[in-house]
Amino acid sequence: MFKKVLITNRGEIALRIIRACNELGLRTVAIHSEADATTLYVKKADEAALIGPGPLAGYLNIYGIIDLAKQMGADAIHPGYGFLSENAEFGRACADAGIIFIGPHPQAIKDMGLKIEARQKMASIGVPVIPGSTALHSEEEAVEAAEKIGYPVILKASAGGGGRGLRVCWNANNVRRMLPLAVGEAKKAFGNDAVFIEKYIEEPHHIEFQIVADKHGNVIHLGERDCSLQRRHQKLVEIAPSLILDDKLRREMGEAAVTVARSVGYDNVGTVEFLVDKNRNYYFLEMNTRIQVEHTITEEITGIDLVQTMIRIAAGEKLPLKQEDVTLRGYAIQCRINAEDPLNDFLPAIGKITGYYSPGGYGVRIDGNVYRGYTVPPYYDSLLAKLVVRGETWDETVRRMHRCLSEYVIRGVKTTIPYYKKVMEDPKFISGNFSTRYVEEQAEKLSYEHEKDPADAAIAIAAAIVAHSKV
Ligand code: MV4
């Protein structure tokens, strides 16, 4: 096992990794920008180092980070999610420096990063993929492929993923107009201009399977999460297990997910994403080769600590359990508590947290990096905390989440809490029958009064007293 882990991330996931390291008896090193210098995860790490330049580039500074790890005697690096977590060059550079990258081997990251090659490979080994094309080189070729597939179709960038660079086309004119835009954007955004098309699946469910694989050829899955409740490819609420799968479909999709992971010799934890259509047909979409924000809900229903598992696998340990030992118990929901104003198009909010009271009690977990006095910086994602609850039945779990959202007080910045309260009261959400279009379709959830901050009343009263006294 390692002695010291350097964490190349910030915020709640840095704290999550520190906690896992603490429980395993490993020392931790945090890296931080100037903007993050006084934040909680930096204080909780055993050691910390400032890395630049600027608020963002430091977290992406491959060779600066590796030099730092050497200097501080770290023998392993955990990348968290985002930043360098799916960067094969970083994985390779760690290996070259004799430092263990806590994640899959670089070739698996590369193989899954190119979507055209990945979907072809999966199709060739019998995993269902959406009817689609290989790389497109001209408008004629694109239109021909689209006519063969049938409209609507969707244009995707091969090096894209996570919803970037998608364009839906309803006819040949759309295809002709959008192909050059898609190619140009792909080249600019991903440095790779390969694009392809697929049949567009309307109102799908986004279902993803958690994979765990060791370095000895053992691969299992830990069931699925339904992450359909999202807005502009930003997930908001995640649930596990899905309410639309039955045991048979779960077994079949789980086996497909394991096949996907095996096909690239995957090691460590990862996620295989599928789209599920109205008729419950499922299709491989992509594989995320990192720990995900929503790993928590899988932990809650399986009793398996995924971050500890990542570290143990990277250290060469064998999986302690087989597929048949995995049991899914009850339900879990995660709400991403973001500093955003749902009433104003989910506009990110910045500023100082002037009041903070977090929910607690049975079945409740908060993974966050937020407290009274914390200033939300403008440079990063708006995730303040993840509120996670579990329960034995779905109804109990939804009521528990609603109760927790009602207890949660965050003052000073607007958050997504009041929006989620409305969602937890919604029969459509409770029925489990929500697709990726839920947020845009359920616009009435976006009408509520901002909660009044008692501190504002106190200020108003004080102002009135001053105005009416002869000072
Ligand atoms: C699709 C699709 C419909 N049809 N592909 C978005 C994320 C990226 N991984 C792929 N995505 C989609 N691909 C076909 N052929 C719809 C989406 C999609 C989506 C997928 C998952 C979660 C949310 C989504 C929101 C809009 C579109």
Residues whose N, C-alpha, C, O or C-beta is under 5 A from the ligand:
A	BS01	MV4	I130 I154 G161 G162 G163 E198 K199 Y200 I201 H206 T436
